[in-house]
Amino acid sequence: MLLEELISIGFEREEAKKLAEDNGFHHRKKTRQELTDLFNKILDVYNCTFDDVKRAVLSFPPFAGYDHERVVRQKTRLGRIAGLSNKKTINYLLDLPVLAGYSAKRYLAAFDVGRQLKREGFSQDRSMLKAFFSYFSKSPYVPDFNRKRISQVASDKEPPLLKAMRKRLERYFID
């Protein structure tokens, strides 16, 4: 039974119950050894503790099913473009595991948002990064243009991410 298998590898009963009942956790038929191997591989890729991985999986169960070597390779490359170290990028992925599921195309659209904000006079610094991580779930795409980035279309419409980040940065500079 999945509940007992999860408890045997280090989850508390309530944590294991939550995970076993979550439709996003796609490892219901795995044995104790398969689950141990799965979590050990994630530990190796992220070079972190079991508690870090456990927290990530509990907050976003689909995280357990990703190809983490690919995720880390892609996201650290994107992180370097944003000025983050590999370690910092990995920490963000573990703290906000939903980020691991977003496509590289989405992040490139978010970079376009950052460039637009820079053109408007906001500096690309820690406050902009903080604004992004506050609103990362907002779409970086131009509405009604089928996932097009602001650099790809000429429109008066602005992505929800741009609006939210601009408002946050304006408040930040006023406060």
C-alpha positions in Angstrom: 0.0 0.0 0.0 1.4 3.4 -1.0 0.7 5.0 2.4 2.9 2.4 4.2 5.6 2.6 1.5 5.8 6.4 1.8 6.0 6.2 5.6 8.8 3.6 5.3 10.9 6.0 3.3 10.6 8.9 5.6 7.2 10.6 5.3 5.0 11.2 8.4 1.6 9.5 8.3 -0.3 12.7 7.5 2.2 13.7 4.8 2.0 10.2 3.3 -1.8 10.3 3.4 -1.9 13.7 1.7 0.4 12.5 -1.1 -1.3 9.2 -1.6 -4.6 11.0 -2.1 -3.3 13.6 -4.4 -4.1 13.0 -8.1 -0.9 14.9 -9.1 1.3 12.2 -7.5 1.7 9.6 -10.2 3.7 7.0 -8.4 0.9 5.0 -6.7 2.0 1.6 -7.9 5.7 2.0 -7.1 7.3 -0.3 -4.5 9.3 0.9 -1.6 12.5 0.4 -3.5 11.2 2.2 -6.6 10.1 5.2 -4.4 13.5 5.2 -2.6 15.3 5.2 -6.0 13.0 8.0 -7.3 13.7 10.2 -4.3 17.4 9.4 -4.2 17.7 10.4 -7.9 16.0 13.7 -7.1 18.4 14.2 -4.1 21.4 13.6 -6.3 20.3 15.9 -9.1 19.5 18.8 -6.7 22.3 18.0 -4.3 19.9 18.6 -1.3 18.4 16.9 1.7 15.5 14.5 1.8 13.5 17.1 3.7 14.0 19.6 0.9 12.7 17.1 -1.7 9.9 16.0 0.6 8.7 19.6 1.1 8.8 20.2 -2.6 6.8 17.1 -3.4 4.3 17.8 -0.7 3.7 21.3 -1.9 3.5 20.3 -5.6 3.1 16.5 -6.1 3.8 16.4 -9.9 7.3 17.6 -9.1 8.2 13.9 -8.2 7.5 12.8 -11.8 9.7 15.3 -13.7 12.9 14.5 -15.5 15.0 16.4 -13.0 18.2 16.3 -14.9 16.5 18.1 -17.8 14.7 20.5 -15.4 18.0 21.5 -13.7 19.9 21.8 -17.0 17.2 24.1 -18.5 16.4 26.1 -15.5 20.0 26.8 -14.4 20.7 28.0 -18.0 17.7 30.3 -17.7 18.8 31.3 -14.2 22.2 32.3 -15.5 20.6 34.6 -18.1 18.7 36.2 -15.2 21.9 36.6 -13.2 21.3 33.7 -10.7 23.9 31.2 -9.7 23.1 27.5 -10.2 22.7 27.0 -6.5 20.2 30.0 -6.2 18.2 28.6 -9.2 18.0 25.2 -7.6 16.9 26.7 -4.3 14.1 28.6 -6.1 13.0 25.3 -7.7 12.9 23.5 -4.4 11.1 26.4 -2.7 8.6 26.9 -5.5 8.5 23.5 -7.3 5.8 24.6 -9.6 8.5 26.6 -11.4 10.0 23.3 -12.5 7.0 22.6 -14.7 7.0 25.8 -16.6 8.3 25.7 -20.1 11.5 27.6 -21.2 9.2 29.5 -23.6 7.3 30.9 -20.7 10.5 32.1 -19.0 11.7 33.7 -22.2 8.4 35.6 -22.3 9.0 36.6 -18.7 12.5 37.9 -19.7 10.7 40.1 -22.3 8.6 41.5 -19.5 11.7 42.3 -17.6 13.3 44.0 -20.6 10.1 46.0 -21.1 10.2 47.1 -17.5 13.9 48.1 -17.9 12.9 50.3 -20.9 10.4 51.9 -18.6 13.1 52.8 -16.2 13.0 50.0 -13.6 16.4 48.5 -12.8 16.9 44.8 -13.3 17.9 44.0 -9.8 16.8 42.1 -6.7 13.5 44.0 -6.5 12.5 43.0 -10.1 13.4 39.4 -9.3 11.4 39.5 -6.1 8.5 41.0 -8.1 8.7 38.1 -10.6 8.7 35.5 -7.9 5.7 37.2 -6.3 3.7 36.9 -9.5 5.3 34.0 -11.4 1.9 32.3 -11.9 0.6 35.3 -13.9 0.9 34.9 -17.7 3.8 36.5 -19.4 2.0 36.3 -22.8 0.1 39.0 -24.5 -3.7 38.3 -24.1 -5.6 37.1 -27.2 -2.4 36.4 -29.2 -2.0 32.6 -28.6 1.0 32.6 -26.2 2.9 35.3 -28.0 5.6 37.3 -26.2 5.4 41.1 -26.1 8.5 41.2 -28.4 6.6 39.2 -31.0 3.5 41.3 -31.4 2.6 44.9 -31.8 -0.4 45.5 -29.5 -1.6 47.8 -26.8 -2.5 44.8 -24.7 0.0 43.9 -21.9 0.6 40.6 -20.3 -0.8 40.2 -16.8 2.7 39.6 -15.5 3.9 42.9 -16.8 1.0 44.8 -15.2 1.5 43.1 -11.8 5.2 43.5 -11.8 5.0 47.2 -12.8 2.5 47.9 -10.1 4.7 46.1 -7.5 7.8 47.9 -8.6 6.1 51.3 -8.6 5.0 50.6 -5.0 8.5 49.4 -4.1 10.0 52.7 -5.3 7.3 54.8 -3.6 7.6 53.1 -0.2 
